């Protein structure tokens, strides 16, 4: 069997500026910001529930899956995206390849501050089926 295509989970980007959260090839989670990528191997089998968190504090980006820290990266302190850039969920609707996600979204939230590891784990424990 061949590799699965990239599936965009959530994105706010226009002309390369902004950010994108994707499942690349079915086994790599990727968060791209202004051309820099934070990727980590992660198995996300179809039909299973997962909590995916990307947290920015100053210039540090942390990638968490199901309440556990997977990896981190230093990046820009500001995320640039055109005010015209749309926030999309489950697809990159423009271009020749729209990159639709084969996923269901149970709960999506954007926080105004960086959640602590304990808060992320508490949310995972509260929401996990």
URDA-V934090 format. One record per residue. N is the residue number from 1. RES is the residue in one letter. D_FIRST is the distance of its C-alpha to the first C-alpha in whole Angstrom. Layout:
N_RES_D_FIRST + N_RES_D_FIRST
//
This chain:
1_X_0 + 2_X_4 + 3_X_7 + 4_X_9 + 5_X_12 + 6_X_15 + 7_X_17 + 8_X_21 + 9_X_23 + 10_X_26 + 11_X_28 + 12_X_31 + 13_X_31 + 14_X_33 + 15_X_33 + 16_X_31 + 17_X_34 + 18_X_33 + 19_X_30 + 20_X_26 + 21_X_24 + 22_X_21 + 23_X_17 + 24_X_15 + 25_X_12 + 26_X_12 + 27_X_14 + 28_X_17 + 29_X_20 + 30_X_22 + 31_X_25 + 32_X_27 + 33_X_31 + 34_X_32 + 35_X_30 + 36_X_29 + 37_X_26 + 38_X_26 + 39_X_23 + 40_X_22 + 41_X_19 + 42_X_19 + 43_X_16 + 44_X_17 + 45_X_15 + 46_X_16 + 47_X_19 + 48_X_21 + 49_X_24 + 50_X_24 + 51_X_27 + 52_X_26 + 53_X_30 + 54_X_30 + 55_X_34 + 56_X_36 + 57_X_40 + 58_X_41 + 59_X_39 + 60_X_37 + 61_X_33 + 62_X_32 + 63_X_28 + 64_X_29 + 65_X_26 + 66_X_28 + 67_X_31 + 68_X_30 + 69_X_30 + 70_X_27 + 71_X_28 + 72_X_31 + 73_X_32 + 74_X_35 + 75_X_35 + 76_X_38 + 77_X_40 + 78_X_40 + 79_X_37 + 80_X_38 + 81_X_37 + 82_X_39 + 83_X_41 + 84_X_39 + 85_X_35 + 86_X_34 + 87_X_33 + 88_X_29 + 89_X_27 + 90_X_24 + 91_X_23 + 92_X_24 + 93_X_26 + 94_X_27 + 95_X_26 + 96_X_24 + 97_X_21 + 98_X_22 + 99_X_19 + 100_X_20 + 101_X_19 + 102_X_17 + 103_X_20 + 104_X_23 + 105_X_26 + 106_X_29 + 107_X_31 + 108_X_32 + 109_X_34 + 110_X_36 + 111_X_39 + 112_X_42 + 113_X_42 + 114_X_39 + 115_X_39 + 116_X_40 + 117_X_37 + 118_X_39 + 119_X_39 + 120_X_35 + 121_X_35 + 122_X_38 + 123_X_36 + 124_X_33 + 125_X_35 + 126_X_36 + 127_X_33 + 128_X_31 + 129_X_31
//
